[in-house]
Amino acid sequence: MLQANSPVPLYRQLYYQLRRAIEEGEFEVGRKLRSERQLAADYGISRLTARRAFDILRQEGYVRAYQGKGCFVAHSASHIHDSAAVEGFNAATIRRGMTPTSRVLSCSVVPANTKW
């Protein structure tokens, strides 16, 4: 069940529940998940809240969405975790549909220690 008074947003709570079910093998690869509309009705949440949970699952590679067909479990948990372990930050970010960026937080010249 989702906790309305939790500091964790409802979409995150739903995401965590679905992710846990996938990782623990409750949902096998290829299984069609309940629709956004069905989850919204089941949990008493908005369809947008359910969609945000699915969006994160899709970005992280847990599910694949097909227009008009629904969301399906994409990979086993071991595949998801194994590929992330050998994949660099940039590659993982790009695979999730995002753009990796960096930002210089500070820049200074430090003289070398001559005692070494």
Biotite code that builds the C-alpha atoms (Angstrom):
import biotite.structure as struc

atoms = struc.array([
    struc.Atom([0.000, 0.000, 0.000], chain_id="A", res_id=1, res_name="MET", atom_name="CA", element="C"),
    struc.Atom([1.078, 3.558, -0.623], chain_id="A", res_id=2, res_name="LEU", atom_name="CA", element="C"),
    struc.Atom([1.384, 5.988, 2.280], chain_id="A", res_id=3, res_name="GLN", atom_name="CA", element="C"),
    struc.Atom([-0.219, 9.344, 1.471], chain_id="A", res_id=4, res_name="ALA", atom_name="CA", element="C"),
    struc.Atom([1.388, 11.055, 4.485], chain_id="A", res_id=5, res_name="ASN", atom_name="CA", element="C"),
    struc.Atom([4.906, 9.770, 3.743], chain_id="A", res_id=6, res_name="SER", atom_name="CA", element="C"),
    struc.Atom([7.682, 12.230, 2.843], chain_id="A", res_id=7, res_name="PRO", atom_name="CA", element="C"),
    struc.Atom([8.367, 9.940, -0.143], chain_id="A", res_id=8, res_name="VAL", atom_name="CA", element="C"),
    struc.Atom([6.181, 10.995, -3.101], chain_id="A", res_id=9, res_name="PRO", atom_name="CA", element="C"),
    struc.Atom([3.485, 8.512, -4.167], chain_id="A", res_id=10, res_name="LEU", atom_name="CA", element="C"),
    struc.Atom([5.044, 7.936, -7.590], chain_id="A", res_id=11, res_name="TYR", atom_name="CA", element="C"),
    struc.Atom([8.348, 6.980, -5.926], chain_id="A", res_id=12, res_name="ARG", atom_name="CA", element="C"),
    struc.Atom([6.580, 4.595, -3.542], chain_id="A", res_id=13, res_name="GLN", atom_name="CA", element="C"),
    struc.Atom([4.844, 2.892, -6.481], chain_id="A", res_id=14, res_name="LEU", atom_name="CA", element="C"),
    struc.Atom([8.119, 2.793, -8.423], chain_id="A", res_id=15, res_name="TYR", atom_name="CA", element="C"),
    struc.Atom([9.891, 1.126, -5.473], chain_id="A", res_id=16, res_name="TYR", atom_name="CA", element="C"),
    struc.Atom([7.132, -1.480, -5.133], chain_id="A", res_id=17, res_name="GLN", atom_name="CA", element="C"),
    struc.Atom([7.173, -2.349, -8.841], chain_id="A", res_id=18, res_name="LEU", atom_name="CA", element="C"),
    struc.Atom([10.974, -2.402, -8.987], chain_id="A", res_id=19, res_name="ARG", atom_name="CA", element="C"),
    struc.Atom([11.167, -4.694, -5.952], chain_id="A", res_id=20, res_name="ARG", atom_name="CA", element="C"),
    struc.Atom([8.652, -7.067, -7.548], chain_id="A", res_id=21, res_name="ALA", atom_name="CA", element="C"),
    struc.Atom([10.751, -7.197, -10.735], chain_id="A", res_id=22, res_name="ILE", atom_name="CA", element="C"),
    struc.Atom([14.048, -7.644, -8.858], chain_id="A", res_id=23, res_name="GLU", atom_name="CA", element="C"),
    struc.Atom([12.627, -10.398, -6.655], chain_id="A", res_id=24, res_name="GLU", atom_name="CA", element="C"),
    struc.Atom([11.256, -12.281, -9.654], chain_id="A", res_id=25, res_name="GLY", atom_name="CA", element="C"),
    struc.Atom([7.557, -11.751, -8.925], chain_id="A", res_id=26, res_name="GLU", atom_name="CA", element="C"),
    struc.Atom([7.247, -10.349, -12.455], chain_id="A", res_id=27, res_name="PHE", atom_name="CA", element="C"),
    struc.Atom([9.101, -12.446, -15.013], chain_id="A", res_id=28, res_name="GLU", atom_name="CA", element="C"),
    struc.Atom([10.705, -11.066, -18.176], chain_id="A", res_id=29, res_name="VAL", atom_name="CA", element="C"),
    struc.Atom([8.089, -10.371, -20.828], chain_id="A", res_id=30, res_name="GLY", atom_name="CA", element="C"),
    struc.Atom([5.191, -10.082, -18.385], chain_id="A", res_id=31, res_name="ARG", atom_name="CA", element="C"),
    struc.Atom([2.726, -7.333, -19.138], chain_id="A", res_id=32, res_name="LYS", atom_name="CA", element="C"),
    struc.Atom([2.244, -4.997, -16.195], chain_id="A", res_id=33, res_name="LEU", atom_name="CA", element="C"),
    struc.Atom([-1.066, -3.473, -15.180], chain_id="A", res_id=34, res_name="ARG", atom_name="CA", element="C"),
    struc.Atom([-1.909, -0.303, -17.071], chain_id="A", res_id=35, res_name="SER", atom_name="CA", element="C"),
    struc.Atom([-1.494, 3.189, -15.638], chain_id="A", res_id=36, res_name="GLU", atom_name="CA", element="C"),
    struc.Atom([-5.269, 3.423, -15.416], chain_id="A", res_id=37, res_name="ARG", atom_name="CA", element="C"),
    struc.Atom([-5.563, 0.105, -13.538], chain_id="A", res_id=38, res_name="GLN", atom_name="CA", element="C"),
    struc.Atom([-2.794, 0.999, -11.085], chain_id="A", res_id=39, res_name="LEU", atom_name="CA", element="C"),
    struc.Atom([-4.326, 4.426, -10.497], chain_id="A", res_id=40, res_name="ALA", atom_name="CA", element="C"),
    struc.Atom([-7.677, 2.812, -9.682], chain_id="A", res_id=41, res_name="ALA", atom_name="CA", element="C"),
    struc.Atom([-6.095, 0.087, -7.509], chain_id="A", res_id=42, res_name="ASP", atom_name="CA", element="C"),
    struc.Atom([-4.025, 2.516, -5.435], chain_id="A", res_id=43, res_name="TYR", atom_name="CA", element="C"),
    struc.Atom([-6.389, 5.496, -5.457], chain_id="A", res_id=44, res_name="GLY", atom_name="CA", element="C"),
    struc.Atom([-3.821, 7.720, -7.165], chain_id="A", res_id=45, res_name="ILE", atom_name="CA", element="C"),
    struc.Atom([-3.867, 9.823, -10.307], chain_id="A", res_id=46, res_name="SER", atom_name="CA", element="C"),
    struc.Atom([-2.924, 8.369, -13.645], chain_id="A", res_id=47, res_name="ARG", atom_name="CA", element="C"),
    struc.Atom([-0.089, 10.898, -13.848], chain_id="A", res_id=48, res_name="LEU", atom_name="CA", element="C"),
    struc.Atom([1.361, 9.495, -10.616], chain_id="A", res_id=49, res_name="THR", atom_name="CA", element="C"),
    struc.Atom([1.337, 5.977, -12.094], chain_id="A", res_id=50, res_name="ALA", atom_name="CA", element="C"),
    struc.Atom([2.885, 7.299, -15.312], chain_id="A", res_id=51, res_name="ARG", atom_name="CA", element="C"),
    struc.Atom([5.774, 8.911, -13.408], chain_id="A", res_id=52, res_name="ARG", atom_name="CA", element="C"),
    struc.Atom([6.541, 5.571, -11.726], chain_id="A", res_id=53, res_name="ALA", atom_name="CA", element="C"),
    struc.Atom([6.527, 3.824, -15.131], chain_id="A", res_id=54, res_name="PHE", atom_name="CA", element="C"),
    struc.Atom([8.743, 6.551, -16.603], chain_id="A", res_id=55, res_name="ASP", atom_name="CA", element="C"),
    struc.Atom([11.448, 5.868, -14.009], chain_id="A", res_id=56, res_name="ILE", atom_name="CA", element="C"),
    struc.Atom([11.189, 2.102, -14.530], chain_id="A", res_id=57, res_name="LEU", atom_name="CA", element="C"),
    struc.Atom([11.533, 2.646, -18.275], chain_id="A", res_id=58, res_name="ARG", atom_name="CA", element="C"),
    struc.Atom([14.516, 5.006, -17.871], chain_id="A", res_id=59, res_name="GLN", atom_name="CA", element="C"),
    struc.Atom([16.278, 2.458, -15.697], chain_id="A", res_id=60, res_name="GLU", atom_name="CA", element="C"),
    struc.Atom([15.643, -0.394, -18.123], chain_id="A", res_id=61, res_name="GLY", atom_name="CA", element="C"),
    struc.Atom([13.235, -2.400, -15.983], chain_id="A", res_id=62, res_name="TYR", atom_name="CA", element="C"),
    struc.Atom([10.318, -2.109, -18.413], chain_id="A", res_id=63, res_name="VAL", atom_name="CA", element="C"),
    struc.Atom([9.635, -1.346, -22.042], chain_id="A", res_id=64, res_name="ARG", atom_name="CA", element="C"),
    struc.Atom([6.521, 0.479, -23.163], chain_id="A", res_id=65, res_name="ALA", atom_name="CA", element="C"),
    struc.Atom([4.780, -0.158, -26.458], chain_id="A", res_id=66, res_name="TYR", atom_name="CA", element="C"),
    struc.Atom([2.128, 2.303, -27.570], chain_id="A", res_id=67, res_name="GLN", atom_name="CA", element="C"),
    struc.Atom([-1.276, 0.696, -27.539], chain_id="A", res_id=68, res_name="GLY", atom_name="CA", element="C"),
    struc.Atom([0.027, -2.486, -25.923], chain_id="A", res_id=69, res_name="LYS", atom_name="CA", element="C"),
    struc.Atom([1.312, -1.472, -22.481], chain_id="A", res_id=70, res_name="GLY", atom_name="CA", element="C"),
    struc.Atom([4.434, -1.906, -20.350], chain_id="A", res_id=71, res_name="CYS", atom_name="CA", element="C"),
    struc.Atom([6.337, -5.177, -20.208], chain_id="A", res_id=72, res_name="PHE", atom_name="CA", element="C"),
    struc.Atom([9.159, -6.340, -17.950], chain_id="A", res_id=73, res_name="VAL", atom_name="CA", element="C"),
    struc.Atom([12.279, -5.867, -20.080], chain_id="A", res_id=74, res_name="ALA", atom_name="CA", element="C"),
    struc.Atom([15.072, -7.705, -18.297], chain_id="A", res_id=75, res_name="HIS", atom_name="CA", element="C"),
    struc.Atom([15.750, -9.889, -15.338], chain_id="A", res_id=76, res_name="SER", atom_name="CA", element="C"),
    struc.Atom([17.153, -8.131, -12.292], chain_id="A", res_id=77, res_name="ALA", atom_name="CA", element="C"),
    struc.Atom([20.523, -9.850, -12.736], chain_id="A", res_id=78, res_name="SER", atom_name="CA", element="C"),
    struc.Atom([20.821, -8.458, -16.273], chain_id="A", res_id=79, res_name="HIS", atom_name="CA", element="C"),
    struc.Atom([20.037, -4.943, -15.100], chain_id="A", res_id=80, res_name="ILE", atom_name="CA", element="C"),
    struc.Atom([22.515, -5.019, -12.242], chain_id="A", res_id=81, res_name="HIS", atom_name="CA", element="C"),
    struc.Atom([25.288, -6.811, -14.166], chain_id="A", res_id=82, res_name="ASP", atom_name="CA", element="C"),
    struc.Atom([25.214, -4.362, -17.060], chain_id="A", res_id=83, res_name="SER", atom_name="CA", element="C"),
    struc.Atom([25.257, -1.379, -14.695], chain_id="A", res_id=84, res_name="ALA", atom_name="CA", element="C"),
    struc.Atom([28.330, -2.767, -12.913], chain_id="A", res_id=85, res_name="ALA", atom_name="CA", element="C"),
    struc.Atom([30.481, -2.782, -16.067], chain_id="A", res_id=86, res_name="VAL", atom_name="CA", element="C"),
    struc.Atom([28.955, 0.257, -17.712], chain_id="A", res_id=87, res_name="GLU", atom_name="CA", element="C"),
    struc.Atom([30.408, 3.707, -17.151], chain_id="A", res_id=88, res_name="GLY", atom_name="CA", element="C"),
    struc.Atom([28.433, 6.696, -15.957], chain_id="A", res_id=89, res_name="PHE", atom_name="CA", element="C"),
    struc.Atom([28.156, 8.294, -19.409], chain_id="A", res_id=90, res_name="ASN", atom_name="CA", element="C"),
    struc.Atom([27.026, 5.086, -21.107], chain_id="A", res_id=91, res_name="ALA", atom_name="CA", element="C"),
    struc.Atom([24.480, 4.329, -18.367], chain_id="A", res_id=92, res_name="ALA", atom_name="CA", element="C"),
    struc.Atom([23.132, 7.875, -18.515], chain_id="A", res_id=93, res_name="THR", atom_name="CA", element="C"),
    struc.Atom([22.781, 7.775, -22.309], chain_id="A", res_id=94, res_name="ILE", atom_name="CA", element="C"),
    struc.Atom([21.141, 4.323, -22.180], chain_id="A", res_id=95, res_name="ARG", atom_name="CA", element="C"),
    struc.Atom([18.515, 5.775, -19.845], chain_id="A", res_id=96, res_name="ARG", atom_name="CA", element="C"),
    struc.Atom([17.692, 8.464, -22.388], chain_id="A", res_id=97, res_name="GLY", atom_name="CA", element="C"),
    struc.Atom([19.431, 11.295, -20.555], chain_id="A", res_id=98, res_name="MET", atom_name="CA", element="C"),
    struc.Atom([22.379, 13.492, -21.436], chain_id="A", res_id=99, res_name="THR", atom_name="CA", element="C"),
    struc.Atom([25.456, 13.283, -19.210], chain_id="A", res_id=100, res_name="PRO", atom_name="CA", element="C"),
    struc.Atom([26.867, 16.645, -18.196], chain_id="A", res_id=101, res_name="THR", atom_name="CA", element="C"),
    struc.Atom([29.527, 17.973, -15.894], chain_id="A", res_id=102, res_name="SER", atom_name="CA", element="C"),
    struc.Atom([30.052, 21.248, -14.107], chain_id="A", res_id=103, res_name="ARG", atom_name="CA", element="C"),
    struc.Atom([33.272, 22.807, -12.800], chain_id="A", res_id=104, res_name="VAL", atom_name="CA", element="C"),
    struc.Atom([32.728, 23.592, -9.125], chain_id="A", res_id=105, res_name="LEU", atom_name="CA", element="C"),
    struc.Atom([36.045, 25.316, -8.512], chain_id="A", res_id=106, res_name="SER", atom_name="CA", element="C"),
    struc.Atom([39.334, 25.977, -10.234], chain_id="A", res_id=107, res_name="CYS", atom_name="CA", element="C"),
    struc.Atom([42.617, 27.092, -8.709], chain_id="A", res_id=108, res_name="SER", atom_name="CA", element="C"),
    struc.Atom([46.387, 26.836, -9.121], chain_id="A", res_id=109, res_name="VAL", atom_name="CA", element="C"),
    struc.Atom([48.141, 25.013, -6.285], chain_id="A", res_id=110, res_name="VAL", atom_name="CA", element="C"),
    struc.Atom([51.943, 25.151, -6.090], chain_id="A", res_id=111, res_name="PRO", atom_name="CA", element="C"),
    struc.Atom([53.677, 21.797, -6.033], chain_id="A", res_id=112, res_name="ALA", atom_name="CA", element="C"),
    struc.Atom([55.212, 20.625, -2.788], chain_id="A", res_id=113, res_name="ASN", atom_name="CA", element="C"),
    struc.Atom([58.990, 20.877, -3.313], chain_id="A", res_id=114, res_name="THR", atom_name="CA", element="C"),
    struc.Atom([59.793, 18.594, -0.350], chain_id="A", res_id=115, res_name="LYS", atom_name="CA", element="C"),
    struc.Atom([58.773, 15.454, -2.260], chain_id="A", res_id=116, res_name="TRP", atom_name="CA", element="C"),
])
